[in-house]
Amino acid sequence: MAVTRLKRKEAKNRSRAQVRTANLKRLNHKHNIPSPYKGESGIVLEDQENEAIVPEVQEADAKVEEVKTEG
């Protein structure tokens, strides 16, 4: 009777150990995400954003000036 109990306990411990090691591997895995800007060196993202925004701001300012001069 004790032998079957020990076998059941052994099987339970083995399955718990497999789940535990799988969880440890899953949680400790480091995902390497490549940079989308890898080929373009020396470009600062803030500068790109500012360059894209500056023409829009200038156009908006010009429209405001036109409205002020008309009114």
N, C-alpha and C positions, 0 to 999 in steps of 0.2 A: 504494500500500500504506500509506503514512504517513497518507494522508487518512482511511482507514477507522479506523485506530488512534486518530487524533485525535477522530474523531466518537464512537467508543466511550468514550474518556476524557471527552469533554465530557458525554455522556449520564450516565456514572457520577458525575461531579462534580455535575451538576444534581440527580440523585436524592439524593445525599448532602446537598447543601445544603437540599433540601426537608425531609428528615428532621431535619436539624439545627435549622432554624428552627421546625419543628413541636415538637420537644422543648423548645427554649428557651421558646416560648410556653406550652407545657403546664406547665413547671416554674416559670415566673415568674407564672403566673396566680394572682391572689389571690381566694379564695372568700369572698364576703360572706355570712355566716350571720346572719340577723336574730335579735335577742334575743327570747326567748319572754316576757320581762317588759317589753316596750316600752310597753304600755298602762298598766302599774301603776308609777307613779313614786313614789319615796320609800320603797320597801319594801326592807329589807335582808334578804337571803336567810338570814343566820344567825339573825335574829330569828324568821323564819317557822319554821325548823327547831326552835328552842328552844321556841316556843309549842306546836308539835305534840308535842314530847317531854315537856314538863312534866306534862300530865295523866296520861300513861302512868306516869311515875315516881311521881307522887303516889298513883296506884292501887296500884302495886306496894308502896310504903311502907305503905299502909293494910293491905294483906293481910299483910305481915310483922308489923305491930303486932298484928293480930287473932290470928295464930298464936302470938305471944309471950304474949299475955294468956290464951289458952286453955290453954297448956301449962304 
